Amino acid sequence: MNQDIKLRIAGLVSIGLGAVLAWFFVLAPLRAAQAGAPEITYYTKALILAAFCLVFGLAFLLFGQRFNYRDVQKKSLTRAGWVMFAIGSAVAAAGWWWFEQQFSALGYA
């Protein structure tokens, strides 16, 4: 199996991991809040990790080996890596804002 296919499969796995994290640690607490649970526990780190898994997983799935996100010799991100980091940060921030708005609308502080 060549490297391009391995990276695309890794992207698919990353998307799956992001979806599982979002389901269990974001949507499940939100559903419990909608059902009127007296206490809700959720994990901010899981929301952020889910956003980055989804964004980077999508990039790997779509571009495979062409997605050059890091410079191995300098041990730093390339321009494409920084762009994806910015997109992941924006998705995480938007998800957090939406999540907080949903909880506020349901009367949770």
N, C-alpha and C positions, 0 to 999 in steps of 0.2 A: 504494500500500500504506500503510495507516495505521500510526501509531506503536505501537499495541498489538500488532499482528502482528509488526512489526519487533523489538520487545522479546522477544516469545515465541520468535521464530526465533533471536535472540541467546542466549536461555536454552538453547535446544536445542544451539546451537553450543558454548556454554560447557560443557554436560554432556558433549558429545562430546570436547572438549578435555580435560576432567578425566578421562574414561575412558581416553583415549590416554596421558595422563601416568601414570595409575595403572598401566596395562598395561605400558608400557615401562620405567618407572623404579621401580616398586614390585613388581609381580608377576613380572616377568622376572628380577630379581635373586633373588627368593624361590624361583622355580623352579630357578634355577641352584644355589642353596644346597641345595635338596632333592635335586638330582642329584649333590651332593657336590663341587662346584667348589672348588678350593683357595683362591681369592680371589674376593670379591664386591665390586662397586662399586655403591653406590646413592646417591641424592641426596635428602637430607632436604627441601630446598626444593621438589622436585618433588612430594613427598608432601603438603606443606602447600598448595602451589598447586592440586593436584588436588582436595583437600578443599574449598577455597574455590570453585573452579570448579563443583564439583558442587552445593554448597549454594546459591550465588547463582544458578546456572543453573536449578536447580529452582524457586527463588522467581520468577525472571523467566518461566519457562515456565508456572507455575501462575497467577500474578497479573498478568503483563503490565504495562500502564501503571499499574495500581492499586498496584504495589509502589513506594512512594515512599521510597526508601532514603537519599536525600541532599537536603540543603537547598542549592540552587544559590547563593542569595544569601549565605548564611553560610559556604559552602564547608565544610560539615561533615555528618556522618551524622545522620540522624533517629533516633528511637527504634527504628523498624523496622530501620534499617541497623545499629544497634548490636546489636540482638537477633540479626540474621543473622550479624554478625561473631562474636558469642559462640557461636552454633551452629557456625559454620565452625571456630572455634578448638577447640571440644569435639570435633568430628569429626576434625580434624587430630590432636589429642592422643590420642584413642582409636585412630586409625589408627597413630600412631607407637608407642603402647604394644603394640598387637597385632603390629605388624611386629617390634619388638624381642623380644617373647615367642616369635615363630616362629623368629627367628634363634638365640635362646638355647636353644630346644628342639632345634635342629639342631646345637648345639655350637659356634656361632660366637660370638666374644667381642664 
